[in-house]
Amino acid sequence: MTVKKIMLVDDEDSIRKVVEQIIKKDGYNFCYADNGEEVLEMFRQEKPHLIVLDVMLPGIDGFELCRRIRQESSVPIIMLSAKGDIVDKSVGFNMGADDYIPKPFSPIELSLRIKALIRRTETQDKVKKFPEIIKIRELEINCLRHEVKVRGEKIELTPKEFELLSFLANNPGQVFTRQQLFNTLWGEDCFQDTGTITVFIRKIREKIELNSAKPEYILTVWGVGYKFCNE
């Protein structure tokens, strides 16, 4: 079995020591970059299985690095930041982050989140649940190419947005609670606020709906959750 490699991008030596200890203790290989300028080159050389990425970096900040990495890869990304409010989380997820941990963080929590993302990625690689193409009215989802088109025009979604949309579209008419959707995207042992799902739904609606205030595809079932309408 290939030993997974975790890449940390952070300019604080104290954080590096803590994260390196966690990663090596859990049996993963470790690589490290301390500024944004060298990250992309190291990412291409090292080919990590997961990235722990700080927001505040010298050179290029973590949000921009996340966006650039997402243009090349769907590697899981956990963002670290001293800023823990919902605005910063929205930016991080919109750039393609899979998880978000505010500083200071618990080493045990970081370890669990890394394991959950690695496990989830392995499961997704083994099990392809979705058909190649889902087409409902003016919406077309190509699950193999990870492409979405609305009225023939390509729409850019982050990996998590695509995963959530694909899951809902593949289960039309079924109502899911925010907790169920959260567990589907991150796993039951993650600690993220389920309110994150609300942010994702809003972002997806803004991109695929003709009028996001009056959605036709992703509907809210008040007091319960969300469902995908294919009628």
Beta strands, then each sheet from edge to edge (+ up, - down):
strand 1: 5-9
strand 2: 29-33
strand 3: 50-54
strand 4: 77-81
strand 5: 99-102
strand 6: 133-136
strand 7: 139-142
strand 8: 147-150
strand 9: 153-155
strand 10: 176-177
strand 11: 218-221
strand 12: 225-228
sheet 1: 2+ 1+ 3+ 4+ 5+
sheet 2: 6+ 7- 8+ 9-
sheet 3: 10+ 12- 11+
end
